[in-house]
Amino acid sequence: MQAEKMWKVSTGKGVKVAVIDTGVNGNTSSLKGQVLADEVPESVAYGATDDYDGHGTTMAELIAGTGAGGGLKGLAPGAKIIPFRVKFDSMKGSAEDRKKTADPTAAIRAAADTDAQIISMSFGSPGPDSDEEAAINYAASKGKLLIAAVGNDGQKNGHIGYPAADHYVVGVASIDASGTVSKFSSHGGYVDLSSPGQNFPGWCDATFRSYCDNMNGTSSATAITSASAALIWSAHPDWTVNQVTRALVDTAGRSWPKNKPSTYLGYGAIRPRVVLANPHYNPGPANIDPLRKENGGDLLAKSASASSSSGQTSPSASASTPSQAPEKGSGGGTSAAGSSTESSSDSNSTLWIALGAVAVIVVVGGGSVALVRARRAR
């Protein structure tokens, strides 16, 4: 990623990222002063900074950690985090605690009403869900960049979870250090981009006593993609969500034609440094969605047309779109341009959250134990 070079141009300052996850502990050494708990809407504010798993805090640190006190330094250390805690099946606690904790759909809609420009979602469920789809459309209509993990089901059926498979969401796959798709990364027609997702440290659990090594998953890849978008948006604060997305897509590293995106890596591996290195980079038109083909059309254009025909003056919060995007992948492209074709390998000391219908797995010393279902609670 050549982070040190990018930080000479941008650190993500001025950009806010909504992290919808298991909560974000703003008291870790790396996140002190980085978490804007007072900007969480009251309707979903319960427990926002009480991370019941450690996962959400790790994602926040990968995005905006400062590295203070020996903690993780994220890719966009100048950005700020707006935390959202939502309930998954992995959530422990009392029935009252679960009742007060928001579900992902409510959090997405609430995040759309904040000043966050980017909504990072390192979770997934089998889906689709019409309420969640409506919330996604609402957030997209407000100019938010929605980024989600495609899931860790690559060694099984490769199923991609929702919201990554929803329209107007950038679905992110994982690559290893060589640029090769991680073998756990889900694949299919809903992969838009790929990003590093292996060998990161992260909090082992909710006690926040220590980091675990080699945390692998499309969750981490999503956080790195969100941070990359923050770097670009900070350097170009006048750009729209379409222009930031287009910059990520157009500069992605790939060895296949752009018009034939890979089912494994989408349009390629993110390279925000290419954008930041060129002060005269042309991001293209502000009002045209670069992924409108995958999204079944341009949301803002469709909303404007619907509003005009119905006499409304603003886009509908629940504009309907087909529940499945057209398949776009070429089936090839397992290694980004300029990288080796070696298969990725898993560490034997890993904590990761598998998305969708698979389980949270702790792998220690080569043995794995299924702890709990990670399917999102409805």
C-alpha positions in Angstrom: 0.0 0.0 0.0 3.0 2.3 0.5 1.2 4.0 3.4 4.1 6.3 4.4 4.1 7.8 0.9 0.4 8.3 0.9 0.4 10.0 4.3 2.6 12.8 2.9 -0.4 13.7 0.8 -3.4 12.6 2.9 -4.1 11.0 6.2 -7.9 11.0 5.9 -8.3 14.2 7.9 -11.7 15.7 7.7 -13.4 12.4 6.7 -15.8 10.5 9.0 -16.4 6.8 8.7 -19.4 5.1 10.2 -18.3 1.6 11.5 -21.4 -0.7 11.8 -20.2 -3.6 13.8 -20.0 -5.0 17.4 -19.3 -1.6 18.8 -16.1 0.5 19.0 -14.1 0.9 22.2 -12.8 4.4 22.0 -10.6 4.0 25.0 -7.9 1.9 23.4 -4.6 3.7 23.1 -4.9 3.8 19.3 -8.5 5.2 19.3 -8.4 7.8 22.0 -9.7 11.0 20.4 -10.7 9.2 17.2 -14.3 8.0 18.1 -17.2 10.5 17.8 -19.7 8.8 20.1 -21.7 12.0 20.5 -22.5 11.9 16.8 -24.4 8.6 17.0 -28.2 9.2 16.6 -29.9 8.6 19.9 -32.2 6.0 18.4 -29.2 3.6 18.0 -26.8 5.0 20.5 -27.1 2.3 23.1 -23.8 0.6 23.7 -22.1 2.2 20.7 -18.7 2.3 22.5 -19.2 -1.0 24.4 -17.7 -3.5 22.0 -19.0 -7.0 23.0 -16.5 -8.9 20.8 -13.4 -6.8 19.9 -14.2 -7.1 16.2 -15.6 -3.6 15.7 -12.8 -2.0 17.6 -10.3 -3.8 15.4 -12.0 -2.6 12.2 -12.0 1.0 13.6 -8.3 0.8 14.4 -7.5 -0.6 10.9 -9.3 2.4 9.5 -8.3 5.3 11.8 -6.0 4.0 14.6 -3.2 6.4 15.5 -0.8 3.8 16.6 -0.4 5.5 20.0 0.8 3.3 22.9 1.9 0.5 20.7 -1.6 0.1 19.2 -2.6 -0.5 15.6 -2.0 2.4 13.2 -4.7 2.5 10.6 -4.4 3.4 7.0 -6.3 6.7 7.5 -5.1 7.8 10.9 -6.5 11.3 10.3 -10.0 10.1 9.8 -12.6 9.9 12.6 -15.0 7.0 13.5 -18.7 7.2 14.2 -19.4 3.9 16.1 -22.5 1.8 15.7 -23.1 -1.4 17.8 -25.5 -3.9 16.3 -26.7 -7.3 17.4 -25.4 -10.5 15.8 -25.9 -14.1 17.0 -22.5 -13.9 18.5 -23.7 -11.2 21.0 -23.8 -12.3 24.6 -25.6 -10.6 27.4 -29.1 -10.2 28.8 -32.3 -10.2 26.8 -32.6 -6.5 27.8 -29.2 -5.8 26.4 -30.0 -7.4 23.1 -33.4 -5.6 23.0 -31.7 -2.2 23.4 -29.0 -2.9 20.8 -29.9 -1.8 17.3 -30.1 -4.2 14.3 -28.0 -3.5 11.2 -30.9 -2.1 9.2 -31.7 0.6 11.8 -27.9 1.4 12.1 -27.5 1.8 8.3 -30.4 4.2 8.2 -29.2 6.1 11.2 -25.6 6.3 9.8 -27.1 7.8 6.6 -28.4 10.7 8.7 -24.9 11.5 10.2 -22.0 13.4 8.6 -20.2 10.2 7.9 -19.3 10.0 4.2 -18.3 6.3 4.3 -20.3 3.5 5.9 -18.1 0.5 6.6 -19.9 -2.9 7.1 -17.7 -5.9 8.0 -20.6 -8.2 8.4 -23.1 -10.2 6.3 -26.1 -12.5 6.3 -27.7 -14.8 3.7 -30.4 -12.2 2.8 -31.8 -10.5 0.9 -33.8 -8.4 3.3 -36.2 -5.8 1.9 -35.9 -3.5 4.9 -32.1 -3.6 4.7 -32.3 -3.0 1.0 -34.5 0.1 1.6 -32.0 1.4 4.2 -29.1 0.9 1.8 -31.0 2.8 -0.9 -31.7 5.6 1.5 -28.1 5.9 2.5 -27.0 5.8 -1.1 -29.5 8.5 -2.0 -27.8 10.7 0.6 -24.4 10.4 -1.1 -22.8 7.8 1.2 -20.2 5.4 0.1 -21.3 2.0 1.3 -18.6 -0.7 1.6 -19.2 -4.3 2.8 -17.4 -7.6 3.1 -18.4 -10.3 0.6 -17.8 -13.0 3.2 -15.4 -15.8 4.1 -17.2 -18.8 2.4 -14.7 -19.2 -0.4 -13.6 -22.7 0.6 -17.3 -23.9 0.6 -19.9 -22.6 -1.8 -18.4 -19.1 -2.2 -21.8 -17.6 -1.2 -21.6 -13.8 -1.0 -23.6 -12.3 1.9 -25.8 -9.2 2.2 -25.4 -6.2 2.3 -22.4 -6.8 0.0 -24.7 -8.3 -2.6 -27.1 -5.3 -2.4 -27.2 -2.6 -5.1 -25.2 0.5 -4.3 -22.8 -1.4 -2.0 -19.2 -1.9 -2.9 -18.5 -5.6 -2.2 -14.9 -6.3 -1.1 -12.9 -9.5 -1.4 -9.6 -10.3 0.3 -6.2 -10.7 -1.2 -2.9 -11.8 0.4 0.5 -10.0 0.3 1.1 -11.2 -3.2 -2.1 -9.9 -4.6 -3.7 -13.3 -4.9 -7.3 -13.9 -3.8 -7.4 -15.4 -0.3 -8.7 -18.9 -0.4 -11.4 -18.1 2.3 -12.7 -15.1 0.3 -16.2 -15.5 -1.1 -16.6 -15.1 -4.9 -19.2 -14.4 -7.5 -20.8 -11.6 -9.4 -21.1 -9.2 -6.5 -17.4 -8.7 -5.9 -16.5 -5.1 -6.9 -13.0 -4.6 -5.5 -10.3 -6.5 -3.5 -8.1 -5.4 -0.7 -5.5 -6.8 1.7 -7.3 -9.0 4.3 -4.6 -11.2 5.8 -2.0 -11.2 8.6 -3.3 -8.2 10.5 -3.2 -8.0 14.3 -6.5 -7.5 16.0 -8.1 -7.6 19.4 -8.6 -11.2 20.6 -11.8 -10.5 22.5 -13.8 -8.0 24.4 -11.3 -7.9 27.3 -8.9 -5.8 25.2 -5.9 -7.2 27.0 -3.9 -8.2 23.9 -3.9 -8.4 20.1 -4.0 -11.7 18.3 -1.7 -12.2 15.3 -2.7 -12.9 11.7 -6.4 -12.0 11.7 -7.7 -13.0 8.3 -11.0 -12.1 6.7 -12.9 -10.0 4.2 -13.8 -7.9 7.3 -10.2 -6.5 7.4 -10.2 -6.0 3.6 -13.4 -3.9 4.0 -11.8 -1.8 6.7 -8.7 -1.2 4.5 -10.9 -0.2 1.5 -12.9 2.2 3.7 -9.7 3.8 4.9 -8.5 4.0 1.3 -11.6 5.9 0.3 -11.1 8.2 3.3 -7.6 9.0 2.1 -8.9 9.9 -1.4 -11.9 11.9 -0.1 -9.7 13.9 2.3 -7.4 14.9 -0.5 -10.4 15.8 -2.7 -13.2 17.0 -0.4 -15.2 18.4 -3.3 -15.6 15.0 -5.0 -18.8 13.1 -4.9 -19.3 9.5 -3.9 -19.4 8.6 -7.6 -16.0 10.2 -8.2 -14.4 8.5 -5.2 -15.8 5.2 -6.2 -14.7 5.7 -9.8 -11.2 6.6 -8.7 -11.0 3.3 -6.7 -12.3 1.3 -9.6 -10.3 2.9 -12.4 -6.9 2.7 -10.6 -7.4 -0.8 -9.2 -4.6 -3.3 -10.1 -5.8 -6.0 -12.6 -4.4 -8.1 -15.4 -7.8 -8.6 -17.1 -9.9 -6.2 -19.2 -11.8 -3.7 -17.1 -15.1 -4.6 -18.9 -14.7 -8.2 -17.7 -14.4 -8.0 -13.9 -13.3 -11.1 -12.1 -15.6 -13.1 -9.9 -12.8 -13.3 -7.4 -11.3 -9.8 -7.4 -13.9 -7.7 -9.1 -12.3 -4.7 -10.8 -9.0 -5.4 -9.1 -6.9 -4.6 -6.0 -7.3 -1.1 -4.6 -4.4 1.3 -5.2 -5.3 4.7 -3.6 -1.7 5.8 -3.9 -2.2 6.0 -7.7 -4.9 8.6 -7.1 -3.0 10.5 -4.4 0.2 10.6 -6.5 -1.5 12.6 -9.3 -2.7 16.0 -8.1 -4.4 16.4 -11.5 -6.2 13.1 -11.4 -9.5 13.3 -13.3 -12.3 11.5 -11.4 -14.9 11.8 -14.2 -18.4 13.0 -13.9 -19.8 13.8 -10.5 -23.4 12.6 -11.1 -22.9 9.3 -12.9 -22.5 6.1 -10.9 -19.5 4.1 -12.2 -21.2 0.9 -11.1 -24.6 1.7 -12.5 -24.6 -1.4 -14.7 -24.1 -3.6 -11.6 -26.6 -1.5 -9.6 -29.4 -1.7 -12.1 -29.1 1.9 -13.0 -28.1 5.2 -11.3 -30.0 5.6 -8.1 -30.0 9.4 -8.1 -31.1 9.5 -11.7 -33.9 7.0 -11.1 -35.0 8.9 -7.9 -35.0 12.2 -9.7 -37.2 10.7 -12.5 -39.6 9.1 -10.0 -39.8 12.4 -8.0 -40.5 14.3 -11.2 -43.3 12.0 -12.3 -44.9 11.9 -8.8 -44.4 15.5 -8.0 -42.0 14.8 -5.1 -39.1 17.1 -4.5 -36.7 14.6 -2.9 -35.7 10.9 -3.5 -37.8 8.3 -1.8 -36.2 6.7 1.3 -37.3 3.3 0.2 -36.9 3.3 -3.6 -37.3 -0.2 -4.9 -34.7 -2.0 -6.9 -34.3 -5.6 -8.0 -33.0 -7.8 -5.1 -30.3 -9.3 -7.3 -27.7 -7.4 -9.3 -26.8 -8.8 -12.7 -23.9 -11.2 -12.7 -20.9 -9.3 -13.8 -17.9 -11.5 -13.1 -15.8 -13.1 -15.9 -14.8 -16.0 -13.7 -11.1 -15.4 -14.0 -8.6 -13.0 -12.4 -7.5 -14.6 -9.2 -4.3 -12.6 -9.0 -4.0 -8.8 -9.4 -1.7 -7.3 -11.9 2.0 -7.7 -11.2 1.5 -10.3 -8.4 2.4 -13.9 -8.1 -0.2 -16.6 -8.6 0.7 -18.5 -5.5 -2.3 -19.6 -3.4 -2.8 -17.8 -0.1 -2.2 -19.7 3.2 -4.0 -19.4 6.5 -2.2 -18.8 9.7 -2.6 -21.3 12.5 -3.2 -18.6 15.1 -6.1 -16.7 13.8 -9.4 -15.1 15.0 -11.8 -14.2 12.3 -15.5 -13.7 11.9 -16.9 -15.6 9.0 -19.8 -13.8 7.4 -23.2 -15.1 6.3 -24.2 -18.6 7.4 -20.8 -19.8 8.5 -19.4 -19.8 12.0 -17.0 -17.7 14.0 -13.9 -19.7 14.2 -10.9 -19.5 16.5 -7.9 -21.4 15.1 -5.2 -22.0 17.6 -2.2 -24.3 17.1 -3.8 -25.9 14.0 -7.0 -26.9 15.7 -10.3 -25.1 15.1 -13.4 -24.8 17.3 -16.7 -23.5 16.1 -17.8 -21.0 18.7 -21.1 -19.4 17.5 -23.1 -18.7 14.5 -22.3 -15.4 12.9 -25.5 -15.0 11.0 -27.0 -11.7 11.7 -29.9 -11.6 14.1 -33.2 -10.6 12.5 
